[in-house]
Amino acid sequence: MCLAIPGLVEDTFFENDMYLATVNFSGVKRRICLTYTPEAKKGDYVLVHVGFALTVVNEKEAEETLKALAAMGENKLD
């Protein structure tokens, strides 16, 4: 099983012949490869796994996923 996290594309650019983006994950910004999602553009949400955007998702779906992840963090098993 893998876990893909939604993030907001803030900027796209090419570097060393690769299509990349700066993606914001609730305030944490990372450089992400857009090779599998060349249609992604600034303002889109993408699902990211190990540094690769796997798919573009709509804002509502991204927000629902982020809420579910936040709820999982609140229900830690101690």
Biopython code that builds the backbone (N, CA, C, O; Angstrom):
import numpy as np
from Bio.PDB.StructureBuilder import StructureBuilder

atoms = [
    (1, "MET", "N", (0.844, -1.171, 0.000)),
    (1, "MET", "CA", (0.000, 0.000, 0.000)),
    (1, "MET", "C", (0.895, 1.242, 0.000)),
    (1, "MET", "O", (1.935, 1.278, 0.659)),
    (2, "CYS", "N", (0.477, 2.235, -0.737)),
    (2, "CYS", "CA", (1.228, 3.489, -0.730)),
    (2, "CYS", "C", (0.287, 4.610, -0.297)),
    (2, "CYS", "O", (-0.935, 4.497, -0.398)),
    (3, "LEU", "N", (0.876, 5.667, 0.175)),
    (3, "LEU", "CA", (0.117, 6.821, 0.604)),
    (3, "LEU", "C", (0.530, 8.013, -0.236)),
    (3, "LEU", "O", (1.695, 8.411, -0.225)),
    (4, "ALA", "N", (-0.413, 8.581, -0.961)),
    (4, "ALA", "CA", (-0.152, 9.782, -1.750)),
    (4, "ALA", "C", (-0.809, 10.954, -1.034)),
    (4, "ALA", "O", (-1.952, 10.855, -0.588)),
    (5, "ILE", "N", (-0.093, 12.051, -0.928)),
    (5, "ILE", "CA", (-0.536, 13.231, -0.198)),
    (5, "ILE", "C", (-0.868, 14.349, -1.190)),
    (5, "ILE", "O", (-0.088, 14.608, -2.107)),
    (6, "PRO", "N", (-2.017, 15.012, -1.018)),
    (6, "PRO", "CA", (-2.330, 16.124, -1.918)),
    (6, "PRO", "C", (-1.534, 17.376, -1.556)),
    (6, "PRO", "O", (-1.302, 17.677, -0.386)),
    (7, "GLY", "N", (-1.129, 18.085, -2.592)),
    (7, "GLY", "CA", (-0.419, 19.347, -2.405)),
    (7, "GLY", "C", (-0.799, 20.319, -3.507)),
    (7, "GLY", "O", (-1.253, 19.913, -4.577)),
    (8, "LEU", "N", (-0.613, 21.592, -3.244)),
    (8, "LEU", "CA", (-0.969, 22.663, -4.169)),
    (8, "LEU", "C", (0.252, 23.077, -4.987)),
    (8, "LEU", "O", (1.293, 23.424, -4.429)),
    (9, "VAL", "N", (0.119, 23.038, -6.302)),
    (9, "VAL", "CA", (1.207, 23.453, -7.193)),
    (9, "VAL", "C", (1.310, 24.975, -7.150)),
    (9, "VAL", "O", (0.362, 25.676, -7.501)),
    (10, "GLU", "N", (2.460, 25.480, -6.720)),
    (10, "GLU", "CA", (2.674, 26.928, -6.643)),
    (10, "GLU", "C", (3.455, 27.465, -7.826)),
    (10, "GLU", "O", (3.320, 28.635, -8.181)),
    (11, "ASP", "N", (4.273, 26.618, -8.440)),
    (11, "ASP", "CA", (5.107, 27.055, -9.557)),
    (11, "ASP", "C", (5.530, 25.821, -10.337)),
    (11, "ASP", "O", (5.721, 24.752, -9.758)),
    (12, "THR", "N", (5.677, 25.965, -11.649)),
    (12, "THR", "CA", (6.205, 24.881, -12.477)),
    (12, "THR", "C", (7.413, 25.387, -13.242)),
    (12, "THR", "O", (7.507, 26.571, -13.564)),
    (13, "PHE", "N", (8.341, 24.478, -13.530)),
    (13, "PHE", "CA", (9.558, 24.873, -14.236)),
    (13, "PHE", "C", (10.257, 23.636, -14.794)),
    (13, "PHE", "O", (9.975, 22.507, -14.390)),
    (14, "PHE", "N", (11.158, 23.869, -15.717)),
    (14, "PHE", "CA", (11.997, 22.811, -16.268)),
    (14, "PHE", "C", (13.395, 22.958, -15.694)),
    (14, "PHE", "O", (13.923, 24.063, -15.568)),
    (15, "GLU", "N", (13.980, 21.827, -15.351)),
    (15, "GLU", "CA", (15.357, 21.800, -14.874)),
    (15, "GLU", "C", (15.984, 20.479, -15.309)),
    (15, "GLU", "O", (15.452, 19.408, -15.017)),
    (16, "ASN", "N", (17.116, 20.558, -16.008)),
    (16, "ASN", "CA", (17.788, 19.352, -16.511)),
    (16, "ASN", "C", (16.825, 18.472, -17.312)),
    (16, "ASN", "O", (16.792, 17.253, -17.148)),
    (17, "ASP", "N", (16.044, 19.118, -18.180)),
    (17, "ASP", "CA", (15.079, 18.428, -19.049)),
    (17, "ASP", "C", (13.961, 17.714, -18.293)),
    (17, "ASP", "O", (13.317, 16.822, -18.844)),
    (18, "MET", "N", (13.725, 18.094, -17.045)),
    (18, "MET", "CA", (12.625, 17.506, -16.272)),
    (18, "MET", "C", (11.604, 18.586, -15.941)),
    (18, "MET", "O", (11.966, 19.722, -15.635)),
    (19, "TYR", "N", (10.327, 18.223, -16.004)),
    (19, "TYR", "CA", (9.235, 19.123, -15.648)),
    (19, "TYR", "C", (8.996, 18.980, -14.156)),
    (19, "TYR", "O", (8.605, 17.911, -13.685)),
    (20, "LEU", "N", (9.228, 20.052, -13.412)),
    (20, "LEU", "CA", (9.142, 20.038, -11.950)),
    (20, "LEU", "C", (8.159, 21.086, -11.458)),
    (20, "LEU", "O", (7.688, 21.934, -12.216)),
    (21, "ALA", "N", (7.862, 21.003, -10.161)),
    (21, "ALA", "CA", (6.982, 21.993, -9.536)),
    (21, "ALA", "C", (7.412, 22.227, -8.103)),
    (21, "ALA", "O", (8.019, 21.364, -7.469)),
    (22, "THR", "N", (7.089, 23.397, -7.607)),
    (22, "THR", "CA", (7.130, 23.649, -6.176)),
    (22, "THR", "C", (5.718, 23.387, -5.684)),
    (22, "THR", "O", (4.768, 24.036, -6.122)),
    (23, "VAL", "N", (5.586, 22.430, -4.767)),
    (23, "VAL", "CA", (4.273, 22.024, -4.270)),
    (23, "VAL", "C", (4.204, 22.305, -2.778)),
    (23, "VAL", "O", (5.130, 21.995, -2.029)),
    (24, "ASN", "N", (3.087, 22.900, -2.358)),
    (24, "ASN", "CA", (2.865, 23.276, -0.965)),
    (24, "ASN", "C", (1.981, 22.228, -0.289)),
    (24, "ASN", "O", (0.846, 21.991, -0.704)),
    (25, "PHE", "N", (2.522, 21.606, 0.761)),
    (25, "PHE", "CA", (1.799, 20.626, 1.565)),
    (25, "PHE", "C", (1.504, 21.258, 2.924)),
    (25, "PHE", "O", (2.252, 21.055, 3.880)),
    (26, "SER", "N", (0.431, 22.012, 3.010)),
    (26, "SER", "CA", (0.033, 22.659, 4.272)),
    (26, "SER", "C", (1.179, 23.463, 4.878)),
    (26, "SER", "O", (1.428, 23.397, 6.081)),
    (27, "GLY", "N", (1.875, 24.221, 4.031)),
    (27, "GLY", "CA", (2.947, 25.085, 4.499)),
    (27, "GLY", "C", (4.345, 24.537, 4.275)),
    (27, "GLY", "O", (5.317, 25.290, 4.340)),
    (28, "VAL", "N", (4.467, 23.256, 4.015)),
    (28, "VAL", "CA", (5.761, 22.646, 3.722)),
    (28, "VAL", "C", (5.897, 22.573, 2.202)),
    (28, "VAL", "O", (5.071, 21.958, 1.527)),
    (29, "LYS", "N", (6.939, 23.202, 1.671)),
    (29, "LYS", "CA", (7.123, 23.255, 0.220)),
    (29, "LYS", "C", (8.222, 22.303, -0.212)),
    (29, "LYS", "O", (9.292, 22.241, 0.395)),
    (30, "ARG", "N", (7.933, 21.555, -1.287)),
    (30, "ARG", "CA", (8.892, 20.588, -1.821)),
    (30, "ARG", "C", (8.924, 20.684, -3.346)),
    (30, "ARG", "O", (7.956, 21.090, -3.989)),
    (31, "ARG", "N", (10.077, 20.296, -3.900)),
    (31, "ARG", "CA", (10.213, 20.189, -5.363)),
    (31, "ARG", "C", (9.713, 18.808, -5.762)),
    (31, "ARG", "O", (10.159, 17.797, -5.220)),
    (32, "ILE", "N", (8.785, 18.772, -6.711)),
    (32, "ILE", "CA", (8.121, 17.538, -7.098)),
    (32, "ILE", "C", (8.246, 17.345, -8.606)),
    (32, "ILE", "O", (8.164, 18.310, -9.366)),
    (33, "CYS", "N", (8.443, 16.117, -9.035)),
    (33, "CYS", "CA", (8.534, 15.785, -10.455)),
    (33, "CYS", "C", (7.123, 15.668, -11.048)),
    (33, "CYS", "O", (6.257, 14.997, -10.486)),
    (34, "LEU", "N", (6.907, 16.332, -12.189)),
    (34, "LEU", "CA", (5.614, 16.296, -12.880)),
    (34, "LEU", "C", (5.648, 15.438, -14.145)),
    (34, "LEU", "O", (4.792, 15.603, -15.014)),
    (35, "THR", "N", (6.602, 14.541, -14.268)),
    (35, "THR", "CA", (6.733, 13.702, -15.456)),
    (35, "THR", "C", (5.448, 12.934, -15.746)),
    (35, "THR", "O", (5.062, 12.800, -16.908)),
    (36, "TYR", "N", (4.780, 12.429, -14.712)),
    (36, "TYR", "CA", (3.563, 11.632, -14.900)),
    (36, "TYR", "C", (2.305, 12.486, -14.999)),
    (36, "TYR", "O", (1.232, 11.975, -15.320)),
    (37, "THR", "N", (2.428, 13.772, -14.728)),
    (37, "THR", "CA", (1.270, 14.680, -14.780)),
    (37, "THR", "C", (1.635, 15.960, -15.515)),
    (37, "THR", "O", (1.595, 17.038, -14.922)),
    (38, "PRO", "N", (1.988, 15.866, -16.786)),
    (38, "PRO", "CA", (2.425, 17.057, -17.523)),
    (38, "PRO", "C", (1.331, 18.113, -17.676)),
    (38, "PRO", "O", (1.619, 19.261, -18.014)),
    (39, "GLU", "N", (0.087, 17.731, -17.430)),
    (39, "GLU", "CA", (-1.022, 18.690, -17.522)),
    (39, "GLU", "C", (-1.138, 19.577, -16.284)),
    (39, "GLU", "O", (-1.870, 20.566, -16.304)),
    (40, "ALA", "N", (-0.426, 19.236, -15.206)),
    (40, "ALA", "CA", (-0.503, 20.006, -13.962)),
    (40, "ALA", "C", (0.042, 21.414, -14.172)),
    (40, "ALA", "O", (1.036, 21.622, -14.867)),
    (41, "LYS", "N", (-0.639, 22.372, -13.551)),
    (41, "LYS", "CA", (-0.236, 23.770, -13.673)),
    (41, "LYS", "C", (-0.427, 24.472, -12.333)),
    (41, "LYS", "O", (-1.025, 23.924, -11.407)),
    (42, "LYS", "N", (0.087, 25.680, -12.248)),
    (42, "LYS", "CA", (-0.030, 26.482, -11.025)),
    (42, "LYS", "C", (-1.498, 26.566, -10.612)),
    (42, "LYS", "O", (-2.371, 26.859, -11.430)),
    (43, "GLY", "N", (-1.756, 26.305, -9.329)),
    (43, "GLY", "CA", (-3.112, 26.351, -8.792)),
    (43, "GLY", "C", (-3.803, 25.000, -8.742)),
    (43, "GLY", "O", (-4.857, 24.874, -8.118)),
    (44, "ASP", "N", (-3.236, 23.983, -9.386)),
    (44, "ASP", "CA", (-3.799, 22.629, -9.339)),
    (44, "ASP", "C", (-3.354, 21.921, -8.069)),
    (44, "ASP", "O", (-2.316, 22.236, -7.488)),
    (45, "TYR", "N", (-4.166, 20.962, -7.659)),
    (45, "TYR", "CA", (-3.765, 20.046, -6.596)),
    (45, "TYR", "C", (-3.316, 18.751, -7.248)),
    (45, "TYR", "O", (-3.944, 18.272, -8.192)),
    (46, "VAL", "N", (-2.228, 18.187, -6.743)),
    (46, "VAL", "CA", (-1.726, 16.910, -7.235)),
    (46, "VAL", "C", (-1.544, 15.957, -6.068)),
    (46, "VAL", "O", (-1.254, 16.380, -4.949)),
    (47, "LEU", "N", (-1.717, 14.658, -6.335)),
    (47, "LEU", "CA", (-1.411, 13.640, -5.342)),
    (47, "LEU", "C", (0.038, 13.227, -5.548)),
    (47, "LEU", "O", (0.432, 12.869, -6.658)),
    (48, "VAL", "N", (0.833, 13.275, -4.479)),
    (48, "VAL", "CA", (2.275, 13.049, -4.572)),
    (48, "VAL", "C", (2.678, 11.844, -3.722)),
    (48, "VAL", "O", (2.257, 11.689, -2.576)),
    (49, "HIS", "N", (3.505, 11.006, -4.329)),
    (49, "HIS", "CA", (4.091, 9.860, -3.633)),
    (49, "HIS", "C", (5.572, 9.822, -3.969)),
    (49, "HIS", "O", (5.941, 9.823, -5.144)),
    (50, "VAL", "N", (6.412, 9.790, -2.970)),
    (50, "VAL", "CA", (7.877, 9.762, -3.064)),
    (50, "VAL", "C", (8.437, 10.722, -4.111)),
    (50, "VAL", "O", (9.311, 10.356, -4.897)),
    (51, "GLY", "N", (7.929, 11.947, -4.116)),
    (51, "GLY", "CA", (8.484, 12.991, -4.967)),
    (51, "GLY", "C", (7.926, 13.065, -6.370)),
    (51, "GLY", "O", (8.387, 13.879, -7.170)),
    (52, "PHE", "N", (6.942, 12.233, -6.693)),
    (52, "PHE", "CA", (6.324, 12.242, -8.013)),
    (52, "PHE", "C", (4.835, 12.547, -7.891)),
    (52, "PHE", "O", (4.135, 11.938, -7.082)),
    (53, "ALA", "N", (4.356, 13.486, -8.695)),
    (53, "ALA", "CA", (2.918, 13.749, -8.763)),
    (53, "ALA", "C", (2.306, 12.638, -9.606)),
    (53, "ALA", "O", (2.712, 12.428, -10.749)),
    (54, "LEU", "N", (1.333, 11.928, -9.050)),
    (54, "LEU", "CA", (0.731, 10.785, -9.733)),
    (54, "LEU", "C", (-0.522, 11.144, -10.502)),
    (54, "LEU", "O", (-0.830, 10.525, -11.520)),
    (55, "THR", "N", (-1.252, 12.149, -10.018)),
    (55, "THR", "CA", (-2.487, 12.555, -10.677)),
    (55, "THR", "C", (-2.883, 13.951, -10.206)),
    (55, "THR", "O", (-2.499, 14.386, -9.120)),
    (56, "VAL", "N", (-3.648, 14.636, -11.029)),
    (56, "VAL", "CA", (-4.222, 15.928, -10.661)),
    (56, "VAL", "C", (-5.588, 15.651, -10.051)),
    (56, "VAL", "O", (-6.356, 14.853, -10.590)),
    (57, "VAL", "N", (-5.901, 16.301, -8.932)),
    (57, "VAL", "CA", (-7.200, 16.126, -8.281)),
    (57, "VAL", "C", (-7.856, 17.488, -8.101)),
    (57, "VAL", "O", (-7.190, 18.523, -8.104)),
    (58, "ASN", "N", (-9.180, 17.464, -7.943)),
    (58, "ASN", "CA", (-9.860, 18.746, -7.736)),
    (58, "ASN", "C", (-9.702, 19.198, -6.287)),
    (58, "ASN", "O", (-9.360, 18.405, -5.409)),
    (59, "GLU", "N", (-9.952, 20.467, -6.055)),
    (59, "GLU", "CA", (-9.734, 21.069, -4.738)),
    (59, "GLU", "C", (-10.559, 20.393, -3.648)),
    (59, "GLU", "O", (-10.065, 20.182, -2.540)),
    (60, "LYS", "N", (-11.800, 20.054, -3.951)),
    (60, "LYS", "CA", (-12.668, 19.433, -2.945)),
    (60, "LYS", "C", (-12.096, 18.085, -2.504)),
    (60, "LYS", "O", (-12.043, 17.787, -1.311)),
    (61, "GLU", "N", (-11.674, 17.280, -3.467)),
    (61, "GLU", "CA", (-11.098, 15.983, -3.145)),
    (61, "GLU", "C", (-9.820, 16.136, -2.319)),
    (61, "GLU", "O", (-9.596, 15.385, -1.370)),
    (62, "ALA", "N", (-8.988, 17.105, -2.681)),
    (62, "ALA", "CA", (-7.752, 17.354, -1.939)),
    (62, "ALA", "C", (-8.066, 17.753, -0.500)),
    (62, "ALA", "O", (-7.442, 17.245, 0.433)),
    (63, "GLU", "N", (-9.021, 18.652, -0.312)),
    (63, "GLU", "CA", (-9.382, 19.105, 1.037)),
    (63, "GLU", "C", (-9.948, 17.966, 1.880)),
    (63, "GLU", "O", (-9.651, 17.868, 3.071)),
    (64, "GLU", "N", (-10.761, 17.106, 1.270)),
    (64, "GLU", "CA", (-11.324, 15.969, 2.008)),
    (64, "GLU", "C", (-10.215, 15.006, 2.454)),
    (64, "GLU", "O", (-10.244, 14.486, 3.569)),
    (65, "THR", "N", (-9.257, 14.782, 1.582)),
    (65, "THR", "CA", (-8.139, 13.904, 1.928)),
    (65, "THR", "C", (-7.303, 14.508, 3.050)),
    (65, "THR", "O", (-6.909, 13.803, 3.979)),
    (66, "LEU", "N", (-7.031, 15.811, 2.971)),
    (66, "LEU", "CA", (-6.255, 16.472, 4.023)),
    (66, "LEU", "C", (-6.984, 16.426, 5.367)),
    (66, "LEU", "O", (-6.347, 16.250, 6.406)),
    (67, "LYS", "N", (-8.302, 16.581, 5.360)),
    (67, "LYS", "CA", (-9.081, 16.485, 6.601)),
    (67, "LYS", "C", (-8.994, 15.083, 7.180)),
    (67, "LYS", "O", (-8.838, 14.923, 8.390)),
    (68, "ALA", "N", (-9.092, 14.062, 6.329)),
    (68, "ALA", "CA", (-9.005, 12.679, 6.795)),
    (68, "ALA", "C", (-7.627, 12.395, 7.391)),
    (68, "ALA", "O", (-7.523, 11.736, 8.425)),
    (69, "LEU", "N", (-6.578, 12.886, 6.750)),
    (69, "LEU", "CA", (-5.228, 12.697, 7.279)),
    (69, "LEU", "C", (-5.051, 13.403, 8.621)),
    (69, "LEU", "O", (-4.414, 12.868, 9.528)),
    (70, "ALA", "N", (-5.616, 14.604, 8.745)),
    (70, "ALA", "CA", (-5.536, 15.336, 10.011)),
    (70, "ALA", "C", (-6.267, 14.569, 11.112)),
    (70, "ALA", "O", (-5.785, 14.500, 12.243)),
    (71, "ALA", "N", (-7.408, 14.002, 10.793)),
    (71, "ALA", "CA", (-8.176, 13.233, 11.779)),
    (71, "ALA", "C", (-7.401, 11.998, 12.206)),
    (71, "ALA", "O", (-7.458, 11.614, 13.374)),
    (72, "MET", "N", (-6.680, 11.369, 11.292)),
    (72, "MET", "CA", (-5.873, 10.206, 11.650)),
    (72, "MET", "C", (-4.787, 10.608, 12.628)),
    (72, "MET", "O", (-4.475, 9.847, 13.543)),
    (73, "GLY", "N", (-4.205, 11.778, 12.459)),
    (73, "GLY", "CA", (-3.172, 12.254, 13.371)),
    (73, "GLY", "C", (-3.705, 12.560, 14.750)),
    (73, "GLY", "O", (-2.979, 12.447, 15.738)),
    (74, "GLU", "N", (-4.965, 12.946, 14.828)),
    (74, "GLU", "CA", (-5.584, 13.268, 16.112)),
    (74, "GLU", "C", (-5.950, 12.012, 16.877)),
    (74, "GLU", "O", (-6.107, 12.052, 18.098)),
    (75, "ASN", "N", (-6.090, 10.893, 16.173)),
    (75, "ASN", "CA", (-6.508, 9.628, 16.800)),
    (75, "ASN", "C", (-5.322, 8.676, 16.922)),
    (75, "ASN", "O", (-5.418, 7.512, 16.535)),
    (76, "LYS", "N", (-4.223, 9.157, 17.449)),
    (76, "LYS", "CA", (-3.028, 8.331, 17.604)),
    (76, "LYS", "C", (-3.293, 7.209, 18.594)),
    (76, "LYS", "O", (-4.026, 7.377, 19.569)),
    (77, "LEU", "N", (-2.686, 6.070, 18.328)),
    (77, "LEU", "CA", (-2.766, 4.946, 19.250)),
    (77, "LEU", "C", (-1.605, 5.061, 20.224)),
    (77, "LEU", "O", (-0.445, 5.081, 19.812)),
    (78, "ASP", "N", (-1.902, 5.134, 21.480)),
    (78, "ASP", "CA", (-0.846, 5.249, 22.502)),
    (78, "ASP", "C", (-0.754, 3.986, 23.321)),
    (78, "ASP", "O", (0.075, 3.896, 24.226)),
]
sb = StructureBuilder()
sb.init_structure("model")
sb.init_model(0)
sb.init_chain("A")
sb.init_seg("    ")
for serial, (resi, resn, name, xyz) in enumerate(atoms, 1):
    if name == "N":
        sb.init_residue(resn, " ", resi, " ")
    sb.init_atom(name, np.array(xyz, "f"), 0.0, 1.0, " ", f" {name:<3s}", serial, name[0])
structure = sb.get_structure()
